Structures are given as C-alpha cells and as structure tokens.
Amino acid sequence: MRLDDEHYWALLRQLDDRDHMEFPRGYDHTATRAGFDSLAARLDQRFGCTCDVDRHVQDASRHGTIVIPDTATTSRDHITITISNFGN
C-alpha cells in the first residue's frame, strides 16, 4: 500500500509520544541490544570481516550503527546499517 504525505504525517502524529521520544513505551533495551549484537555477529560472519559497530548512541531514537567495510563488499562500497529503537 502506498501512502501519500498526508497519511505519513497522520501516522507520525498518531505515534508521537512526548514522554517517549528516544524509544517507545515498553522498550526493552536488553532484548534490543541482544538482537543488535546478534545482527552484528551474523554480518561479520556473512561478509567475512569485522564490521565497525557503534553501540554508544545517546539522546537519539536509534540504537546503533553497523558499517560493513568496503573491502568486504563486491561493489567495493561500504554498507551502513542503522537500527532504530522503534520496531524490529
């Protein structure tokens, strides 16, 4: 289903929560970190490298960032993956 700008804004307003701007209500940091670390390990294995992993994000709605180095990709471009605190 394709949404137009009006629907996107309505969805954002519906999800907006002044008390939970960096993470949603019921956020489980421990479970999110375990999933993030598992993803980083799987990417290391899949690409045969050690990805650059930023786990030290503060005051943001993202949990962390994983960068697959350009030397591990067939395109020779790095790949950046940013994980949100909102959703899987």
PyMOL Python script that loads the backbone (N, CA, C, O; Angstrom):
from pymol import cmd

cmd.read_pdbstr("""\
ATOM      1  N   MET A   1       0.848  -1.183   0.000  1.00  0.00           N
ATOM      2  CA  MET A   1       0.000   0.000   0.000  1.00  0.00           C
ATOM      3  C   MET A   1       0.888   1.238   0.000  1.00  0.00           C
ATOM      4  O   MET A   1       1.819   1.349   0.797  1.00  0.00           O
ATOM      5  N   ARG A   2       0.599   2.132  -0.868  1.00  0.00           N
ATOM      6  CA  ARG A   2       1.371   3.365  -0.980  1.00  0.00           C
ATOM      7  C   ARG A   2       0.672   4.477  -0.220  1.00  0.00           C
ATOM      8  O   ARG A   2      -0.532   4.685  -0.376  1.00  0.00           O
ATOM      9  N   LEU A   3       1.427   5.189   0.601  1.00  0.00           N
ATOM     10  CA  LEU A   3       0.857   6.289   1.378  1.00  0.00           C
ATOM     11  C   LEU A   3       1.312   7.617   0.799  1.00  0.00           C
ATOM     12  O   LEU A   3       2.446   7.746   0.340  1.00  0.00           O
ATOM     13  N   ASP A   4       0.438   8.590   0.821  1.00  0.00           N
ATOM     14  CA  ASP A   4       0.842   9.924   0.399  1.00  0.00           C
ATOM     15  C   ASP A   4       1.320  10.695   1.628  1.00  0.00           C
ATOM     16  O   ASP A   4       1.224  10.201   2.752  1.00  0.00           O
ATOM     17  N   ASP A   5       1.833  11.903   1.411  1.00  0.00           N
ATOM     18  CA  ASP A   5       2.382  12.703   2.504  1.00  0.00           C
ATOM     19  C   ASP A   5       1.387  12.919   3.641  1.00  0.00           C
ATOM     20  O   ASP A   5       1.767  12.886   4.811  1.00  0.00           O
ATOM     21  N   GLU A   6       0.136  13.136   3.311  1.00  0.00           N
ATOM     22  CA  GLU A   6      -0.887  13.371   4.336  1.00  0.00           C
ATOM     23  C   GLU A   6      -1.013  12.163   5.265  1.00  0.00           C
ATOM     24  O   GLU A   6      -1.130  12.323   6.480  1.00  0.00           O
ATOM     25  N   HIS A   7      -0.991  10.972   4.704  1.00  0.00           N
ATOM     26  CA  HIS A   7      -1.083   9.762   5.519  1.00  0.00           C
ATOM     27  C   HIS A   7       0.167   9.578   6.384  1.00  0.00           C
ATOM     28  O   HIS A   7       0.061   9.151   7.533  1.00  0.00           O
ATOM     29  N   TYR A   8       1.354   9.898   5.841  1.00  0.00           N
ATOM     30  CA  TYR A   8       2.581   9.815   6.633  1.00  0.00           C
ATOM     31  C   TYR A   8       2.517  10.745   7.838  1.00  0.00           C
ATOM     32  O   TYR A   8       2.850  10.345   8.954  1.00  0.00           O
ATOM     33  N   TRP A   9       2.094  11.973   7.617  1.00  0.00           N
ATOM     34  CA  TRP A   9       2.001  12.932   8.720  1.00  0.00           C
ATOM     35  C   TRP A   9       0.984  12.471   9.760  1.00  0.00           C
ATOM     36  O   TRP A   9       1.224  12.610  10.960  1.00  0.00           O
ATOM     37  N   ALA A  10      -0.144  11.927   9.321  1.00  0.00           N
ATOM     38  CA  ALA A  10      -1.153  11.422  10.259  1.00  0.00           C
ATOM     39  C   ALA A  10      -0.585  10.276  11.084  1.00  0.00           C
ATOM     40  O   ALA A  10      -0.828  10.199  12.288  1.00  0.00           O
ATOM     41  N   LEU A  11       0.166   9.391  10.448  1.00  0.00           N
ATOM     42  CA  LEU A  11       0.771   8.277  11.158  1.00  0.00           C
ATOM     43  C   LEU A  11       1.803   8.780  12.170  1.00  0.00           C
ATOM     44  O   LEU A  11       1.831   8.308  13.307  1.00  0.00           O
ATOM     45  N   LEU A  12       2.632   9.714  11.777  1.00  0.00           N
ATOM     46  CA  LEU A  12       3.630  10.260  12.693  1.00  0.00           C
ATOM     47  C   LEU A  12       2.976  10.934  13.898  1.00  0.00           C
ATOM     48  O   LEU A  12       3.444  10.775  15.025  1.00  0.00           O
ATOM     49  N   ARG A  13       1.905  11.681  13.669  1.00  0.00           N
ATOM     50  CA  ARG A  13       1.204  12.327  14.785  1.00  0.00           C
ATOM     51  C   ARG A  13       0.588  11.291  15.721  1.00  0.00           C
ATOM     52  O   ARG A  13       0.601  11.462  16.940  1.00  0.00           O
ATOM     53  N   GLN A  14       0.054  10.228  15.153  1.00  0.00           N
ATOM     54  CA  GLN A  14      -0.547   9.169  15.955  1.00  0.00           C
ATOM     55  C   GLN A  14       0.507   8.484  16.832  1.00  0.00           C
ATOM     56  O   GLN A  14       0.219   8.128  17.974  1.00  0.00           O
ATOM     57  N   LEU A  15       1.703   8.299  16.319  1.00  0.00           N
ATOM     58  CA  LEU A  15       2.759   7.601  17.040  1.00  0.00           C
ATOM     59  C   LEU A  15       3.563   8.513  17.965  1.00  0.00           C
ATOM     60  O   LEU A  15       4.333   8.025  18.792  1.00  0.00           O
ATOM     61  N   ASP A  16       3.397   9.811  17.836  1.00  0.00           N
ATOM     62  CA  ASP A  16       4.160  10.765  18.643  1.00  0.00           C
ATOM     63  C   ASP A  16       3.794  10.629  20.121  1.00  0.00           C
ATOM     64  O   ASP A  16       2.617  10.598  20.479  1.00  0.00           O
ATOM     65  N   ASP A  17       4.807  10.548  20.966  1.00  0.00           N
ATOM     66  CA  ASP A  17       4.613  10.421  22.409  1.00  0.00           C
ATOM     67  C   ASP A  17       5.665  11.287  23.088  1.00  0.00           C
ATOM     68  O   ASP A  17       6.848  10.949  23.078  1.00  0.00           O
ATOM     69  N   ARG A  18       5.249  12.385  23.667  1.00  0.00           N
ATOM     70  CA  ARG A  18       6.190  13.332  24.277  1.00  0.00           C
ATOM     71  C   ARG A  18       7.027  12.713  25.392  1.00  0.00           C
ATOM     72  O   ARG A  18       8.130  13.185  25.671  1.00  0.00           O
ATOM     73  N   ASP A  19       6.517  11.665  26.030  1.00  0.00           N
ATOM     74  CA  ASP A  19       7.254  11.025  27.123  1.00  0.00           C
ATOM     75  C   ASP A  19       8.210   9.946  26.642  1.00  0.00           C
ATOM     76  O   ASP A  19       9.022   9.449  27.423  1.00  0.00           O
ATOM     77  N   HIS A  20       8.128   9.579  25.383  1.00  0.00           N
ATOM     78  CA  HIS A  20       8.973   8.512  24.851  1.00  0.00           C
ATOM     79  C   HIS A  20       9.498   8.898  23.469  1.00  0.00           C
ATOM     80  O   HIS A  20       9.137   8.283  22.465  1.00  0.00           O
ATOM     81  N   MET A  21      10.342   9.908  23.428  1.00  0.00           N
ATOM     82  CA  MET A  21      10.842  10.392  22.146  1.00  0.00           C
ATOM     83  C   MET A  21      12.045   9.585  21.648  1.00  0.00           C
ATOM     84  O   MET A  21      12.270   9.507  20.440  1.00  0.00           O
ATOM     85  N   GLU A  22      12.822   8.984  22.557  1.00  0.00           N
ATOM     86  CA  GLU A  22      14.012   8.247  22.144  1.00  0.00           C
ATOM     87  C   GLU A  22      13.744   6.759  21.967  1.00  0.00           C
ATOM     88  O   GLU A  22      14.472   6.076  21.246  1.00  0.00           O
ATOM     89  N   PHE A  23      12.720   6.262  22.608  1.00  0.00           N
ATOM     90  CA  PHE A  23      12.351   4.856  22.491  1.00  0.00           C
ATOM     91  C   PHE A  23      10.884   4.720  22.864  1.00  0.00           C
ATOM     92  O   PHE A  23      10.362   5.536  23.625  1.00  0.00           O
ATOM     93  N   PRO A  24      10.212   3.701  22.340  1.00  0.00           N
ATOM     94  CA  PRO A  24       8.774   3.565  22.588  1.00  0.00           C
ATOM     95  C   PRO A  24       8.458   3.080  23.995  1.00  0.00           C
ATOM     96  O   PRO A  24       9.313   2.524  24.685  1.00  0.00           O
ATOM     97  N   ARG A  25       7.242   3.295  24.399  1.00  0.00           N
ATOM     98  CA  ARG A  25       6.755   2.777  25.671  1.00  0.00           C
ATOM     99  C   ARG A  25       6.948   1.258  25.663  1.00  0.00           C
ATOM    100  O   ARG A  25       6.633   0.602  24.671  1.00  0.00           O
ATOM    101  N   GLY A  26       7.460   0.698  26.753  1.00  0.00           N
ATOM    102  CA  GLY A  26       7.684  -0.739  26.843  1.00  0.00           C
ATOM    103  C   GLY A  26       8.983  -1.207  26.197  1.00  0.00           C
ATOM    104  O   GLY A  26       9.196  -2.409  26.033  1.00  0.00           O
ATOM    105  N   TYR A  27       9.838  -0.285  25.837  1.00  0.00           N
ATOM    106  CA  TYR A  27      11.118  -0.603  25.198  1.00  0.00           C
ATOM    107  C   TYR A  27      11.977  -1.482  26.105  1.00  0.00           C
ATOM    108  O   TYR A  27      12.134  -1.193  27.291  1.00  0.00           O
ATOM    109  N   ASP A  28      12.529  -2.547  25.544  1.00  0.00           N
ATOM    110  CA  ASP A  28      13.384  -3.466  26.290  1.00  0.00           C
ATOM    111  C   ASP A  28      14.806  -3.334  25.754  1.00  0.00           C
ATOM    112  O   ASP A  28      15.158  -3.934  24.739  1.00  0.00           O
ATOM    113  N   HIS A  29      15.614  -2.543  26.449  1.00  0.00           N
ATOM    114  CA  HIS A  29      16.985  -2.278  25.990  1.00  0.00           C
ATOM    115  C   HIS A  29      17.802  -3.563  25.911  1.00  0.00           C
ATOM    116  O   HIS A  29      18.561  -3.757  24.962  1.00  0.00           O
ATOM    117  N   THR A  30      17.654  -4.435  26.897  1.00  0.00           N
ATOM    118  CA  THR A  30      18.436  -5.673  26.928  1.00  0.00           C
ATOM    119  C   THR A  30      18.126  -6.545  25.715  1.00  0.00           C
ATOM    120  O   THR A  30      19.043  -7.064  25.078  1.00  0.00           O
ATOM    121  N   ALA A  31      16.853  -6.712  25.392  1.00  0.00           N
ATOM    122  CA  ALA A  31      16.462  -7.523  24.235  1.00  0.00           C
ATOM    123  C   ALA A  31      16.911  -6.858  22.934  1.00  0.00           C
ATOM    124  O   ALA A  31      17.377  -7.536  22.018  1.00  0.00           O
ATOM    125  N   THR A  32      16.773  -5.552  22.851  1.00  0.00           N
ATOM    126  CA  THR A  32      17.197  -4.830  21.650  1.00  0.00           C
ATOM    127  C   THR A  32      18.697  -4.961  21.450  1.00  0.00           C
ATOM    128  O   THR A  32      19.156  -5.180  20.328  1.00  0.00           O
ATOM    129  N   ARG A  33      19.470  -4.829  22.530  1.00  0.00           N
ATOM    130  CA  ARG A  33      20.930  -4.960  22.432  1.00  0.00           C
ATOM    131  C   ARG A  33      21.312  -6.372  22.013  1.00  0.00           C
ATOM    132  O   ARG A  33      22.228  -6.548  21.210  1.00  0.00           O
ATOM    133  N   ALA A  34      20.629  -7.377  22.540  1.00  0.00           N
ATOM    134  CA  ALA A  34      20.936  -8.763  22.164  1.00  0.00           C
ATOM    135  C   ALA A  34      20.684  -8.974  20.668  1.00  0.00           C
ATOM    136  O   ALA A  34      21.496  -9.600  19.987  1.00  0.00           O
ATOM    137  N   GLY A  35      19.576  -8.463  20.161  1.00  0.00           N
ATOM    138  CA  GLY A  35      19.287  -8.571  18.735  1.00  0.00           C
ATOM    139  C   GLY A  35      20.293  -7.818  17.883  1.00  0.00           C
ATOM    140  O   GLY A  35      20.707  -8.297  16.827  1.00  0.00           O
ATOM    141  N   PHE A  36      20.683  -6.645  18.341  1.00  0.00           N
ATOM    142  CA  PHE A  36      21.667  -5.825  17.629  1.00  0.00           C
ATOM    143  C   PHE A  36      23.016  -6.545  17.575  1.00  0.00           C
ATOM    144  O   PHE A  36      23.646  -6.615  16.519  1.00  0.00           O
ATOM    145  N   ASP A  37      23.452  -7.076  18.713  1.00  0.00           N
ATOM    146  CA  ASP A  37      24.728  -7.796  18.755  1.00  0.00           C
ATOM    147  C   ASP A  37      24.689  -9.052  17.890  1.00  0.00           C
ATOM    148  O   ASP A  37      25.679  -9.389  17.240  1.00  0.00           O
ATOM    149  N   SER A  38      23.558  -9.741  17.879  1.00  0.00           N
ATOM    150  CA  SER A  38      23.405 -10.927  17.041  1.00  0.00           C
ATOM    151  C   SER A  38      23.501 -10.559  15.565  1.00  0.00           C
ATOM    152  O   SER A  38      24.153 -11.256  14.787  1.00  0.00           O
ATOM    153  N   LEU A  39      22.849  -9.461  15.181  1.00  0.00           N
ATOM    154  CA  LEU A  39      22.928  -8.996  13.793  1.00  0.00           C
ATOM    155  C   LEU A  39      24.369  -8.669  13.419  1.00  0.00           C
ATOM    156  O   LEU A  39      24.832  -9.059  12.347  1.00  0.00           O
ATOM    157  N   ALA A  40      25.079  -7.961  14.286  1.00  0.00           N
ATOM    158  CA  ALA A  40      26.476  -7.600  14.005  1.00  0.00           C
ATOM    159  C   ALA A  40      27.325  -8.854  13.815  1.00  0.00           C
ATOM    160  O   ALA A  40      28.151  -8.903  12.904  1.00  0.00           O
ATOM    161  N   ALA A  41      27.136  -9.860  14.656  1.00  0.00           N
ATOM    162  CA  ALA A  41      27.902 -11.104  14.551  1.00  0.00           C
ATOM    163  C   ALA A  41      27.576 -11.843  13.250  1.00  0.00           C
ATOM    164  O   ALA A  41      28.472 -12.372  12.594  1.00  0.00           O
ATOM    165  N   ARG A  42      26.293 -11.877  12.881  1.00  0.00           N
ATOM    166  CA  ARG A  42      25.895 -12.545  11.635  1.00  0.00           C
ATOM    167  C   ARG A  42      26.468 -11.818  10.414  1.00  0.00           C
ATOM    168  O   ARG A  42      26.872 -12.459   9.443  1.00  0.00           O
ATOM    169  N   LEU A  43      26.503 -10.485  10.461  1.00  0.00           N
ATOM    170  CA  LEU A  43      27.073  -9.726   9.344  1.00  0.00           C
ATOM    171  C   LEU A  43      28.583  -9.953   9.249  1.00  0.00           C
ATOM    172  O   LEU A  43      29.122 -10.081   8.150  1.00  0.00           O
ATOM    173  N   ASP A  44      29.270 -10.004  10.398  1.00  0.00           N
ATOM    174  CA  ASP A  44      30.704 -10.315  10.400  1.00  0.00           C
ATOM    175  C   ASP A  44      30.943 -11.646   9.696  1.00  0.00           C
ATOM    176  O   ASP A  44      31.823 -11.770   8.844  1.00  0.00           O
ATOM    177  N   GLN A  45      30.134 -12.645  10.075  1.00  0.00           N
ATOM    178  CA  GLN A  45      30.288 -13.980   9.504  1.00  0.00           C
ATOM    179  C   GLN A  45      29.943 -13.993   8.016  1.00  0.00           C
ATOM    180  O   GLN A  45      30.691 -14.547   7.211  1.00  0.00           O
ATOM    181  N   ARG A  46      28.836 -13.396   7.657  1.00  0.00           N
ATOM    182  CA  ARG A  46      28.376 -13.409   6.258  1.00  0.00           C
ATOM    183  C   ARG A  46      29.344 -12.701   5.316  1.00  0.00           C
ATOM    184  O   ARG A  46      29.575 -13.154   4.195  1.00  0.00           O
ATOM    185  N   PHE A  47      29.907 -11.584   5.781  1.00  0.00           N
ATOM    186  CA  PHE A  47      30.800 -10.801   4.928  1.00  0.00           C
ATOM    187  C   PHE A  47      32.276 -11.140   5.152  1.00  0.00           C
ATOM    188  O   PHE A  47      33.149 -10.606   4.467  1.00  0.00           O
ATOM    189  N   GLY A  48      32.555 -12.037   6.119  1.00  0.00           N
ATOM    190  CA  GLY A  48      33.933 -12.459   6.361  1.00  0.00           C
ATOM    191  C   GLY A  48      34.831 -11.326   6.811  1.00  0.00           C
ATOM    192  O   GLY A  48      35.965 -11.195   6.351  1.00  0.00           O
ATOM    193  N   CYS A  49      34.312 -10.505   7.717  1.00  0.00           N
ATOM    194  CA  CYS A  49      35.069  -9.334   8.161  1.00  0.00           C
ATOM    195  C   CYS A  49      34.685  -8.997   9.599  1.00  0.00           C
ATOM    196  O   CYS A  49      33.879  -9.684  10.226  1.00  0.00           O
ATOM    197  N   THR A  50      35.270  -7.945  10.090  1.00  0.00           N
ATOM    198  CA  THR A  50      34.835  -7.372  11.355  1.00  0.00           C
ATOM    199  C   THR A  50      34.224  -6.019  11.043  1.00  0.00           C
ATOM    200  O   THR A  50      34.919  -5.086  10.642  1.00  0.00           O
ATOM    201  N   CYS A  51      32.917  -5.926  11.230  1.00  0.00           N
ATOM    202  CA  CYS A  51      32.212  -4.677  10.948  1.00  0.00           C
ATOM    203  C   CYS A  51      32.511  -3.657  12.037  1.00  0.00           C
ATOM    204  O   CYS A  51      32.796  -4.018  13.179  1.00  0.00           O
ATOM    205  N   ASP A  52      32.446  -2.392  11.677  1.00  0.00           N
ATOM    206  CA  ASP A  52      32.569  -1.303  12.643  1.00  0.00           C
ATOM    207  C   ASP A  52      31.197  -1.118  13.281  1.00  0.00           C
ATOM    208  O   ASP A  52      30.223  -0.814  12.592  1.00  0.00           O
ATOM    209  N   VAL A  53      31.120  -1.301  14.599  1.00  0.00           N
ATOM    210  CA  VAL A  53      29.845  -1.266  15.303  1.00  0.00           C
ATOM    211  C   VAL A  53      29.852  -0.129  16.323  1.00  0.00           C
ATOM    212  O   VAL A  53      30.722  -0.063  17.191  1.00  0.00           O
ATOM    213  N   ASP A  54      28.871   0.761  16.207  1.00  0.00           N
ATOM    214  CA  ASP A  54      28.710   1.867  17.159  1.00  0.00           C
ATOM    215  C   ASP A  54      27.547   1.537  18.085  1.00  0.00           C
ATOM    216  O   ASP A  54      26.383   1.580  17.686  1.00  0.00           O
ATOM    217  N   ARG A  55      27.885   1.206  19.334  1.00  0.00           N
ATOM    218  CA  ARG A  55      26.884   0.871  20.345  1.00  0.00           C
ATOM    219  C   ARG A  55      26.688   2.017  21.338  1.00  0.00           C
ATOM    220  O   ARG A  55      25.915   1.878  22.286  1.00  0.00           O
ATOM    221  N   HIS A  56      27.353   3.111  21.145  1.00  0.00           N
ATOM    222  CA  HIS A  56      27.375   4.191  22.136  1.00  0.00           C
ATOM    223  C   HIS A  56      26.565   5.401  21.685  1.00  0.00           C
ATOM    224  O   HIS A  56      27.068   6.525  21.672  1.00  0.00           O
ATOM    225  N   VAL A  57      25.331   5.168  21.323  1.00  0.00           N
ATOM    226  CA  VAL A  57      24.440   6.238  20.865  1.00  0.00           C
ATOM    227  C   VAL A  57      23.704   6.803  22.078  1.00  0.00           C
ATOM    228  O   VAL A  57      23.168   6.050  22.891  1.00  0.00           O
ATOM    229  N   GLN A  58      23.681   8.109  22.193  1.00  0.00           N
ATOM    230  CA  GLN A  58      22.965   8.761  23.293  1.00  0.00           C
ATOM    231  C   GLN A  58      22.014   9.810  22.733  1.00  0.00           C
ATOM    232  O   GLN A  58      22.274  10.421  21.697  1.00  0.00           O
ATOM    233  N   ASP A  59      20.905  10.002  23.443  1.00  0.00           N
ATOM    234  CA  ASP A  59      19.945  11.051  23.104  1.00  0.00           C
ATOM    235  C   ASP A  59      19.481  10.968  21.651  1.00  0.00           C
ATOM    236  O   ASP A  59      19.430  11.975  20.945  1.00  0.00           O
ATOM    237  N   ALA A  60      19.147   9.764  21.219  1.00  0.00           N
ATOM    238  CA  ALA A  60      18.699   9.570  19.842  1.00  0.00           C
ATOM    239  C   ALA A  60      17.702   8.423  19.803  1.00  0.00           C
ATOM    240  O   ALA A  60      17.626   7.623  20.735  1.00  0.00           O
ATOM    241  N   SER A  61      16.951   8.350  18.736  1.00  0.00           N
ATOM    242  CA  SER A  61      15.960   7.287  18.585  1.00  0.00           C
ATOM    243  C   SER A  61      16.533   6.073  17.855  1.00  0.00           C
ATOM    244  O   SER A  61      15.795   5.159  17.486  1.00  0.00           O
ATOM    245  N   ARG A  62      17.836   6.067  17.652  1.00  0.00           N
ATOM    246  CA  ARG A  62      18.463   4.903  17.026  1.00  0.00           C
ATOM    247  C   ARG A  62      19.265   4.146  18.071  1.00  0.00           C
ATOM    248  O   ARG A  62      19.814   4.733  19.004  1.00  0.00           O
ATOM    249  N   HIS A  63      19.321   2.848  17.899  1.00  0.00           N
ATOM    250  CA  HIS A  63      20.032   2.005  18.868  1.00  0.00           C
ATOM    251  C   HIS A  63      21.524   1.952  18.563  1.00  0.00           C
ATOM    252  O   HIS A  63      22.352   1.992  19.472  1.00  0.00           O
ATOM    253  N   GLY A  64      21.854   1.863  17.307  1.00  0.00           N
ATOM    254  CA  GLY A  64      23.257   1.770  16.932  1.00  0.00           C
ATOM    255  C   GLY A  64      23.414   1.688  15.436  1.00  0.00           C
ATOM    256  O   GLY A  64      22.441   1.671  14.681  1.00  0.00           O
ATOM    257  N   THR A  65      24.688   1.635  15.019  1.00  0.00           N
ATOM    258  CA  THR A  65      25.018   1.596  13.604  1.00  0.00           C
ATOM    259  C   THR A  65      26.076   0.521  13.365  1.00  0.00           C
ATOM    260  O   THR A  65      27.000   0.344  14.159  1.00  0.00           O
ATOM    261  N   ILE A  66      25.916  -0.178  12.266  1.00  0.00           N
ATOM    262  CA  ILE A  66      26.882  -1.191  11.844  1.00  0.00           C
ATOM    263  C   ILE A  66      27.354  -0.800  10.448  1.00  0.00           C
ATOM    264  O   ILE A  66      26.540  -0.541   9.562  1.00  0.00           O
ATOM    265  N   VAL A  67      28.668  -0.758  10.257  1.00  0.00           N
ATOM    266  CA  VAL A  67      29.226  -0.444   8.942  1.00  0.00           C
ATOM    267  C   VAL A  67      30.003  -1.654   8.438  1.00  0.00           C
ATOM    268  O   VAL A  67      30.964  -2.102   9.064  1.00  0.00           O
ATOM    269  N   ILE A  68      29.568  -2.168   7.300  1.00  0.00           N
ATOM    270  CA  ILE A  68      30.286  -3.241   6.628  1.00  0.00           C
ATOM    271  C   ILE A  68      31.338  -2.564   5.755  1.00  0.00           C
ATOM    272  O   ILE A  68      30.985  -1.747   4.904  1.00  0.00           O
ATOM    273  N   PRO A  69      32.614  -2.878   5.939  1.00  0.00           N
ATOM    274  CA  PRO A  69      33.659  -2.153   5.213  1.00  0.00           C
ATOM    275  C   PRO A  69      33.637  -2.425   3.708  1.00  0.00           C
ATOM    276  O   PRO A  69      33.197  -3.480   3.252  1.00  0.00           O
ATOM    277  N   ASP A  70      34.121  -1.451   2.964  1.00  0.00           N
ATOM    278  CA  ASP A  70      34.132  -1.568   1.504  1.00  0.00           C
ATOM    279  C   ASP A  70      34.960  -2.772   1.031  1.00  0.00           C
ATOM    280  O   ASP A  70      34.680  -3.337  -0.027  1.00  0.00           O
ATOM    281  N   THR A  71      35.957  -3.158   1.792  1.00  0.00           N
ATOM    282  CA  THR A  71      36.804  -4.294   1.401  1.00  0.00           C
ATOM    283  C   THR A  71      36.061  -5.625   1.469  1.00  0.00           C
ATOM    284  O   THR A  71      36.538  -6.624   0.930  1.00  0.00           O
ATOM    285  N   ALA A  72      34.897  -5.653   2.127  1.00  0.00           N
ATOM    286  CA  ALA A  72      34.131  -6.893   2.275  1.00  0.00           C
ATOM    287  C   ALA A  72      32.957  -6.993   1.303  1.00  0.00           C
ATOM    288  O   ALA A  72      32.251  -8.001   1.294  1.00  0.00           O
ATOM    289  N   THR A  73      32.741  -5.971   0.492  1.00  0.00           N
ATOM    290  CA  THR A  73      31.599  -5.975  -0.431  1.00  0.00           C
ATOM    291  C   THR A  73      32.082  -6.144  -1.868  1.00  0.00           C
ATOM    292  O   THR A  73      33.194  -5.741  -2.211  1.00  0.00           O
ATOM    293  N   THR A  74      31.248  -6.736  -2.691  1.00  0.00           N
ATOM    294  CA  THR A  74      31.627  -6.923  -4.096  1.00  0.00           C
ATOM    295  C   THR A  74      31.626  -5.602  -4.859  1.00  0.00           C
ATOM    296  O   THR A  74      32.331  -5.459  -5.858  1.00  0.00           O
ATOM    297  N   SER A  75      30.838  -4.642  -4.392  1.00  0.00           N
ATOM    298  CA  SER A  75      30.782  -3.341  -5.075  1.00  0.00           C
ATOM    299  C   SER A  75      31.936  -2.433  -4.677  1.00  0.00           C
ATOM    300  O   SER A  75      32.190  -1.417  -5.324  1.00  0.00           O
ATOM    301  N   ARG A  76      32.626  -2.802  -3.617  1.00  0.00           N
ATOM    302  CA  ARG A  76      33.719  -2.000  -3.043  1.00  0.00           C
ATOM    303  C   ARG A  76      33.212  -0.670  -2.465  1.00  0.00           C
ATOM    304  O   ARG A  76      33.963   0.297  -2.342  1.00  0.00           O
ATOM    305  N   ASP A  77      31.924  -0.649  -2.115  1.00  0.00           N
ATOM    306  CA  ASP A  77      31.330   0.465  -1.377  1.00  0.00           C
ATOM    307  C   ASP A  77      30.966  -0.060   0.007  1.00  0.00           C
ATOM    308  O   ASP A  77      30.522  -1.200   0.140  1.00  0.00           O
ATOM    309  N   HIS A  78      31.148   0.755   1.028  1.00  0.00           N
ATOM    310  CA  HIS A  78      30.742   0.297   2.356  1.00  0.00           C
ATOM    311  C   HIS A  78      29.218   0.322   2.462  1.00  0.00           C
ATOM    312  O   HIS A  78      28.538   1.022   1.711  1.00  0.00           O
ATOM    313  N   ILE A  79      28.704  -0.451   3.403  1.00  0.00           N
ATOM    314  CA  ILE A  79      27.269  -0.512   3.655  1.00  0.00           C
ATOM    315  C   ILE A  79      27.049  -0.071   5.098  1.00  0.00           C
ATOM    316  O   ILE A  79      27.678  -0.596   6.017  1.00  0.00           O
ATOM    317  N   THR A  80      26.160   0.887   5.291  1.00  0.00           N
ATOM    318  CA  THR A  80      25.839   1.366   6.638  1.00  0.00           C
ATOM    319  C   THR A  80      24.431   0.937   7.003  1.00  0.00           C
ATOM    320  O   THR A  80      23.487   1.159   6.245  1.00  0.00           O
ATOM    321  N   ILE A  81      24.297   0.322   8.167  1.00  0.00           N
ATOM    322  CA  ILE A  81      23.001  -0.139   8.664  1.00  0.00           C
ATOM    323  C   ILE A  81      22.746   0.566   9.986  1.00  0.00           C
ATOM    324  O   ILE A  81      23.550   0.459  10.912  1.00  0.00           O
ATOM    325  N   THR A  82      21.648   1.276  10.082  1.00  0.00           N
ATOM    326  CA  THR A  82      21.282   1.974  11.308  1.00  0.00           C
ATOM    327  C   THR A  82      20.012   1.330  11.864  1.00  0.00           C
ATOM    328  O   THR A  82      19.014   1.183  11.159  1.00  0.00           O
ATOM    329  N   ILE A  83      20.070   0.952  13.132  1.00  0.00           N
ATOM    330  CA  ILE A  83      18.963   0.254  13.780  1.00  0.00           C
ATOM    331  C   ILE A  83      18.195   1.232  14.660  1.00  0.00           C
ATOM    332  O   ILE A  83      18.778   1.902  15.513  1.00  0.00           O
ATOM    333  N   SER A  84      16.903   1.310  14.451  1.00  0.00           N
ATOM    334  CA  SER A  84      16.023   2.199  15.212  1.00  0.00           C
ATOM    335  C   SER A  84      15.616   1.565  16.535  1.00  0.00           C
ATOM    336  O   SER A  84      15.576   0.341  16.662  1.00  0.00           O
ATOM    337  N   ASN A  85      15.317   2.394  17.505  1.00  0.00           N
ATOM    338  CA  ASN A  85      14.731   1.916  18.766  1.00  0.00           C
ATOM    339  C   ASN A  85      13.237   1.627  18.597  1.00  0.00           C
ATOM    340  O   ASN A  85      12.619   1.035  19.482  1.00  0.00           O
ATOM    341  N   PHE A  86      12.660   2.035  17.478  1.00  0.00           N
ATOM    342  CA  PHE A  86      11.227   1.897  17.234  1.00  0.00           C
ATOM    343  C   PHE A  86      10.980   0.761  16.250  1.00  0.00           C
ATOM    344  O   PHE A  86      11.078   0.959  15.039  1.00  0.00           O
ATOM    345  N   GLY A  87      10.666  -0.409  16.748  1.00  0.00           N
ATOM    346  CA  GLY A  87      10.319  -1.538  15.891  1.00  0.00           C
ATOM    347  C   GLY A  87      11.486  -2.452  15.621  1.00  0.00           C
ATOM    348  O   GLY A  87      12.634  -2.155  15.949  1.00  0.00           O
ATOM    349  N   ASN A  88      11.160  -3.562  15.019  1.00  0.00           N
ATOM    350  CA  ASN A  88      12.184  -4.558  14.720  1.00  0.00           C
ATOM    351  C   ASN A  88      12.789  -4.311  13.360  1.00  0.00           C
ATOM    352  O   ASN A  88      13.674  -5.053  12.934  1.00  0.00           O
TER     353      ASN A  88
END
""", "prot")
cmd.dss("prot")
cmd.show_as("cartoon", "prot")
cmd.util.cbc("prot")
cmd.orient("prot")
